[in-house]
Amino acid sequence: MKKSIKGALLSGLVFPGVGQIVLRHYKSGIAFVLITLAALVLIIMKEVQQALIIVEKIGSIEGVIDMSTISKAAVQATTTNDSLILNLALLVIALCWIISIVDAYRIGKKMDIE
C-alpha cells in the first residue's frame, strides 16, 4: 500500500495524527493527537458538569419525577455559553481531523515519490 494512502487512512479512520506518527513525522502527529484530545476532554468535562447539575436539580424535586421534570431540568442546565464552547470544541476536532488527513496524505505522497 502506498504511504500516502496508508497515512491518510490512519489519520482518517483511527485518530487524527496517527498517520503522521506512522510516517515518522512525530511532532505534527503528536500535535494533532494532543489538540484533538484536549478538545475531547473539554467536551467530556462540560457534559459531565451539565449532567451533575441536572442530577442535583432532579434530586431536589419533591414528589414524582417524570420525563417532563427531567426535560425541564436539562433545559435549565444548558446555557448559551456552554453550547458555544461545545460547538467550538467540535469545530476544532473536525478541522483537526480534516487537516490531519490532508497532511498525512501530503507527507506520504512526498515519501512515495522519493
C-alpha contacts under 8 A as a table, 3 or more apart, distances in Angstrom:
res1	aa1	res2	aa2	distance
1	M	5	I	7.02
1	M	6	K	6.57
2	K	5	I	5.48
2	K	6	K	6.20
2	K	108	G	7.57
2	K	112	D	6.71
3	K	6	K	4.94
3	K	7	G	5.91
3	K	23	L	7.52
3	K	105	Y	7.81
3	K	108	G	4.66
3	K	109	K	6.85
3	K	111	M	6.93
3	K	112	D	6.25
4	S	7	G	5.37
4	S	8	A	6.18
4	S	104	A	6.72
4	S	105	Y	4.43
4	S	106	R	6.71
4	S	107	I	6.80
4	S	108	G	3.58
4	S	109	K	4.79
4	S	111	M	7.70
4	S	112	D	6.99
5	I	8	A	5.18
5	I	9	L	5.99
5	I	105	Y	6.31
5	I	108	G	7.25
6	K	9	L	5.25
6	K	10	L	6.13
6	K	19	G	7.15
6	K	108	G	7.78
7	G	10	L	5.23
7	G	11	S	6.16
7	G	18	V	7.58
7	G	19	G	3.95
7	G	20	Q	6.44
7	G	22	V	7.03
7	G	23	L	6.67
7	G	101	I	7.48
7	G	104	A	4.97
7	G	105	Y	5.87
7	G	108	G	6.27
8	A	11	S	5.22
8	A	12	G	5.89
8	A	19	G	6.08
8	A	100	S	7.77
8	A	101	I	4.74
8	A	102	V	6.80
8	A	103	D	7.85
8	A	104	A	5.14
8	A	105	Y	4.89
9	L	12	G	4.96
9	L	13	L	5.63
9	L	14	V	7.61
9	L	19	G	7.25
9	L	101	I	7.37
10	L	13	L	5.42
10	L	14	V	5.21
10	L	15	F	6.85
10	L	16	P	7.82
10	L	18	V	5.82
10	L	19	G	4.81
11	S	14	V	5.85
11	S	15	F	5.25
11	S	16	P	4.55
11	S	17	G	5.53
11	S	18	V	5.19
11	S	19	G	4.60
11	S	20	Q	7.43
11	S	97	W	7.21
11	S	100	S	6.07
11	S	101	I	5.25
11	S	104	A	6.92
12	G	15	F	6.38
12	G	16	P	6.44
12	G	97	W	6.68
12	G	98	I	7.61
12	G	100	S	7.61
12	G	101	I	5.57
14	V	18	V	7.01
15	F	18	V	5.80
15	F	33	V	7.35
15	F	97	W	7.64
16	P	19	G	7.33
16	P	29	G	7.58
16	P	32	F	5.79
16	P	33	V	5.84
16	P	36	T	7.18
16	P	96	C	6.78
16	P	97	W	5.11
16	P	100	S	5.52
16	P	101	I	7.21
17	G	20	Q	5.25
17	G	21	I	6.32
17	G	28	S	7.05
17	G	29	G	3.96
17	G	30	I	6.27
17	G	31	A	7.34
17	G	32	F	4.84
17	G	33	V	5.26
17	G	100	S	5.90
17	G	104	A	7.87
18	V	21	I	5.04
18	V	22	V	6.16
18	V	29	G	6.14
18	V	33	V	7.53
19	G	22	V	5.20
19	G	23	L	6.18
19	G	29	G	7.18
19	G	100	S	7.83
19	G	101	I	7.65
19	G	104	A	5.54
20	Q	23	L	4.99
20	Q	24	R	6.20
20	Q	25	H	5.07
20	Q	26	Y	6.47
20	Q	28	S	6.64
20	Q	29	G	4.67
20	Q	100	S	7.83
20	Q	103	D	7.76
20	Q	104	A	5.40
20	Q	107	I	7.69
21	I	24	R	4.98
21	I	25	H	5.42
21	I	26	Y	4.95
21	I	28	S	7.91
21	I	29	G	5.04
21	I	30	I	7.27
22	V	25	H	7.55
23	L	104	A	7.79
23	L	107	I	7.60
23	L	108	G	7.01
25	H	28	S	6.00
25	H	29	G	6.17
26	Y	29	G	5.01
26	Y	30	I	5.86
27	K	30	I	5.35
27	K	31	A	6.11
28	S	31	A	4.98
28	S	32	F	6.22
29	G	32	F	5.24
29	G	33	V	6.25
30	I	33	V	4.99
30	I	34	L	5.98
31	A	34	L	5.22
31	A	35	I	6.09
32	F	35	I	5.30
32	F	36	T	6.13
32	F	96	C	6.47
32	F	100	S	6.80
33	V	36	T	5.30
33	V	37	L	6.03
34	L	37	L	5.04
34	L	38	A	5.98
35	I	38	A	5.16
35	I	39	A	6.33
35	I	93	I	7.83
35	I	96	C	7.58
36	T	39	A	5.21
36	T	40	L	6.19
36	T	92	V	7.41
36	T	93	I	5.47
36	T	96	C	6.76
37	L	40	L	4.96
37	L	41	V	6.02
38	A	41	V	5.12
38	A	42	L	6.18
39	A	42	L	5.07
39	A	43	I	6.28
39	A	89	A	5.14
39	A	90	L	7.31
39	A	92	V	6.96
39	A	93	I	6.54
40	L	43	I	5.09
40	L	44	I	6.18
40	L	89	A	7.40
40	L	93	I	7.77
41	V	44	I	5.07
41	V	45	M	6.04
42	L	45	M	5.16
42	L	46	K	6.20
42	L	86	L	7.92
42	L	89	A	7.26
43	I	46	K	5.26
43	I	47	E	6.15
43	I	86	L	5.98
43	I	89	A	6.79
44	I	47	E	5.16
44	I	48	V	6.07
45	M	48	V	5.24
45	M	49	Q	6.07
46	K	49	Q	5.06
46	K	50	Q	6.22
46	K	82	D	7.25
46	K	86	L	7.69
47	E	50	Q	5.08
47	E	51	A	6.10
48	V	51	A	4.95
48	V	52	L	6.15
49	Q	52	L	5.24
49	Q	53	I	6.38
50	Q	53	I	5.11
50	Q	54	I	6.25
50	Q	74	A	7.98
50	Q	77	A	6.04
50	Q	78	T	6.87
51	A	54	I	5.09
51	A	55	V	6.17
52	L	55	V	5.04
52	L	56	E	6.14
53	I	56	E	5.13
53	I	57	K	6.23
53	I	77	A	6.21
54	I	57	K	5.14
54	I	58	I	6.13
54	I	70	I	7.65
54	I	73	A	5.48
54	I	74	A	5.67
54	I	77	A	6.16
55	V	58	I	5.13
55	V	59	G	5.97
56	E	59	G	5.03
56	E	60	S	6.22
57	K	60	S	5.28
57	K	61	I	6.66
57	K	73	A	6.11
58	I	61	I	5.41
58	I	65	I	7.49
58	I	69	T	7.39
58	I	70	I	6.67
58	I	73	A	6.69
59	G	62	E	7.93
61	I	65	I	7.65
65	I	69	T	6.01
65	I	70	I	7.28
66	D	69	T	5.41
66	D	70	I	6.53
67	M	70	I	5.05
67	M	71	S	6.04
68	S	71	S	4.94
68	S	72	K	6.09
69	T	72	K	5.19
69	T	73	A	6.26
70	I	73	A	5.13
70	I	74	A	6.17
71	S	74	A	5.07
71	S	75	V	6.18
72	K	75	V	5.18
72	K	76	Q	6.15
73	A	76	Q	5.16
73	A	77	A	6.14
74	A	77	A	5.12
74	A	78	T	6.54
75	V	78	T	5.54
76	Q	79	T	7.55
78	T	82	D	6.66
78	T	83	S	7.36
79	T	82	D	5.31
79	T	83	S	6.41
80	T	83	S	5.07
80	T	84	L	6.19
81	N	84	L	5.13
81	N	85	I	6.29
82	D	85	I	5.13
82	D	86	L	6.15
83	S	86	L	5.13
83	S	87	N	6.05
84	L	87	N	5.11
84	L	88	L	6.13
85	I	88	L	5.16
85	I	89	A	6.16
86	L	89	A	5.08
86	L	90	L	6.16
87	N	90	L	5.10
87	N	91	L	6.12
88	L	91	L	4.96
88	L	92	V	6.16
89	A	92	V	5.06
89	A	93	I	6.30
90	L	93	I	5.08
90	L	94	A	6.17
91	L	94	A	5.10
91	L	95	L	6.06
92	V	95	L	5.22
92	V	96	C	5.89
93	I	96	C	5.08
93	I	97	W	6.03
94	A	97	W	5.13
94	A	98	I	6.27
95	L	98	I	5.19
95	L	99	I	5.97
96	C	99	I	5.23
96	C	100	S	5.84
97	W	100	S	5.11
97	W	101	I	6.29
98	I	101	I	5.24
98	I	102	V	6.36
99	I	102	V	5.16
99	I	103	D	5.92
100	S	103	D	5.07
100	S	104	A	5.96
101	I	104	A	5.24
101	I	105	Y	6.16
102	V	105	Y	5.14
102	V	106	R	6.11
103	D	106	R	5.00
103	D	107	I	6.10
104	A	107	I	5.13
104	A	108	G	6.00
105	Y	108	G	5.07
105	Y	109	K	5.97
106	R	109	K	5.08
106	R	110	K	6.39
107	I	110	K	5.27
107	I	111	M	6.39
108	G	111	M	4.96
108	G	112	D	6.04
109	K	112	D	4.99
109	K	113	I	6.29
110	K	113	I	5.27
110	K	114	E	6.42
111	M	114	E	5.16
